[in-house]
Amino acid sequence: MAHDAHAAADTRRGPRPRREVTTAFVVSRVAVLAVAAALLLYAAPPLVADGSWVSLTLLCAASAGIAYLYLTRRFVPAKYLIPGTVCLLAFQVFPVLYTVSTAFTNFGDGHRGDKQAAVSAIETGSVRQAPGSPEYALTAALRDGELVFLLVDPKTKQVQAGSGQGLAPVTGAQVGVTGKVLRAPGFTVLKAPEAAARGQEISKLAVPTSGGVIKANGLSRAVEGRAALVYDAACDCVNGEGGPWKADEARGYFVNARGDHLAQGWQVNVGFGNFTRVLTDPTISGYFLGVFGWNLVFALASAGGTFVLGMAVALALHHPRMRGTKIYRIALILPYAMPSFAMLLVWRDMFNRDFGLINQLFGTNVDWLGQSGTARAAVILVNLWLGFPYMFLVTTGALQAIPRELTEAASIDGASPWYGFRKVTLPLLLVALTPLLISSFAFNFNNFNAIQLTSEGGPFPAESPQVGATDLLITYTFRLAFGAGGAQFGFAAAISVFIFALVAVISAVAFRRTRKQEEVYA
Amino acid sequence: MKLALRHGFVLLMCVFALVPILFVVSAAINPLGTLASTDLVPHGASLGNFADLFSNDRYPFARWFLNSVFIALAASFASLLLSMMAAYAFSRMRFRGRRVGLLALLLIQMFPQFLAIVTIFMIFTRVTELYPAIGFDTVWGLLLLYLGGALGANTWLMKGFLDTVPKELDEAATVDGATHAQIFWRVILPLVTPILAVTGLLAFIGIMSEFIMASVFLRDPESKTLAVGMFGMIAGDQRNANFGMFAAGTLITAIPTVGVFLWLQKFIVSGLTAGAVKG
């Protein structure tokens, strides 16, 4: 740090040389101003319309900052760092921080909005036809382009117009024999096909009345309904069927005396609840450890296996009298050129029990991806196929950098080839390739594609349909968040935080061992 | 004898490497176009699957292809530029917060962006409400998202490479009156072409095959990338029937990668050892 400050002071000293104002200079400044202005013009209006004043302030400050930064001659390093940093902050750092904060909530299906939204969803969701209320004959009509209901009371034949604002009597309407309104002054009556085209709008319209709401039941009937569940602010509870349902602020649910809860809840802060659930809930913690263990095995086997295979091939080709190396090399690199996502899917189908190539070739009838042992072997094999060409390329390069004299000297001294390889070639290779091996391990630790596109985490044992035999932590998290069993964003975020921590620890240990980073600081 | 052993082993590995590719080729020219009827050795040859691929109404393959190539080219170019600029600053300039910044990047690059997929989904739900042009179902939004990972992935690698380029070169340019921008564009960039080629290739391959974020992000058939679209092509009960078309698509998808590979070939071997992995 002291060194940095010193260097900075150096550059500040002395008069700044005058520079000519070149065309490039002017053009680049104008371009920067134009970009900043365009950004502001594009981004500001939606924020104003939405009333997000904080975001708007941030946006203006950012635009002004960019304009200033590129117009002034100072802050040269920042000119180069800001573009990448802005992207990094917006799309990586912010999501990660947001993930951490989400991990402390119960956000997910049933807990998406705030309490007010939950209450209104519960009330409108519980609307039933009120006992003894009339079943109106419904005619959909337009008044100044807005959809309204023309409602005819079956007993009194009185006509009323219902809109989102409420009911109003209509005079001078002509009612047909079926009870439908034929025409009414000031309204455009919709014909059946026109009404059918607006079916969604009609089923959405709710006409508030003193005791409830009138909603359409099909296209020609409307009934008055009452909410079976009504929120009472005085006791902070929902009264009605099965209730009273008391608000439970810790869980974000309305709970009754029997311990049941209403399906709709709201988002609350659950503290470390999600984290303790991972560690203490026996249905999760047991599997969590299992998944973690398999995840480690998978990453180690992938990184180590591809390295060993790739190195073996490279060594086999690395011989002065070896012929046809060029053709071999092209054949061996080909898997690397194929799109990996598609080849993963192809491998999945090669392992298919009924039509798969593997069963055809060997005349077997094994459900490769259906049993945990074979499924695990299969995904590792597939990953080896994908990864070994890269390791082959890299070791070939590294081998060429090792002087042949070294191995020759070892063999002259009487070392067996194996001994020479172990004591001379391998250590030299590892020096060059250890950082690659670490990053390969870290990559495979979270290799989502390799699992999701082949086994999808399966096979799933009957007793725990949530966790499959080949599940990595990341595929497990993905299923929790977006899977069919309902989204549990909060819980998924908590597991993401665990993965963050694990990756950080593993990488920190690995980097401490190589101590690579220290020499790069110089 | 020993040489024969070497040939035997290498041949075995070649078979391992080529069998799946042979299977894809065989499926792609299989006139029946189903998975069940595909063998390692093709029974007949026809280009029917390729024709189906481009004349199909349900799967706008050509559109997906353009989307993928556009996103992969644009994102790898832009991310190269962003991280090269950062690497230039970190390698050549001394400023307050440099050490902290480098350490922070090292830390951040350990966290793959898609671990935050849940919150990225939530953030872009909001962005889609405000700015539909860069929201879900748009290539621009996905492009921006990929750029978020740009700085973390490559800056260290490039800084390491840049440190090996003698500083005297840009000092000489400064003496000649060059500005920092001129040094960056005219002196530094031409010198670091090998590492640019390699990271560019790796970024291109990685983005072509990126699946998880694209699958959350793109749901409209017209906006999909090859990875998302072709996954849907053989999803569920389509798996058997569309396999020939899928295999044909796989071969076509390999073309841009091979193209970029050939284009950057001469730099690859020297640059590859500097490191990264396939995505």
Interface residues (C-beta under 8 A of the other chain):
Chain A: M1 H3 D4 A5 A7 A8 T11 R19 S28 Y42 A43 P46 L47 D50 V76 P77 Y80 L81 P83 G84 T85 C87 L88 A90 F91 Q92 V93 F94 P95 V96 Y98 T99 T102 L309 A312 V313 A316 L317 H319 R321 M322 Y328 A331 L332 L334 P335 Y336 A337 M338 P339 S340 F341 A342 M343 L345 V346 W347 D349 M350 N352 D354 F355 L357 Q360 L361 W385 L386 G387 F388 P389 Y390 L393 V394 T396 G397 A398 A401 A432 P435 L436 S439 S440 A442 F443 N446 F448 N449 Q452 L453 I474 T477 F478 A481 F482 F489 A492 A493 S496 I499 F500 V503 A504 S507 F511 Q517 V520 Y521 A522
Chain B: L3 R6 H7 F9 V10 M13 C14 F16 A17 L18 P20 I21 F23 V24 T34 L35 A36 T38 D39 L40 L82 S83 M85 A86 Y88 A89 M93 R94 F95 R96 R98 R99 G101 L102 L106 L107 I108 M110 F111 P112 Q113 F114 L115 A116 I117 V118 T119 I120 F121 M122 I123 E129 L130 Y131 L144 L145 L147 G148 G149 A150 L151 G152 T155 W156 K159 G160 D163 T179 H180 A181 F184 I205 M208 S209 F211 I212 V216 L226 A227 M230 F231 I234 R239 N240 F243 F246 A247 G249 T250 T253 A254 T257 V258 F261 I268 V269 S270 L272 T273 G275 A276 V277 K278 G279
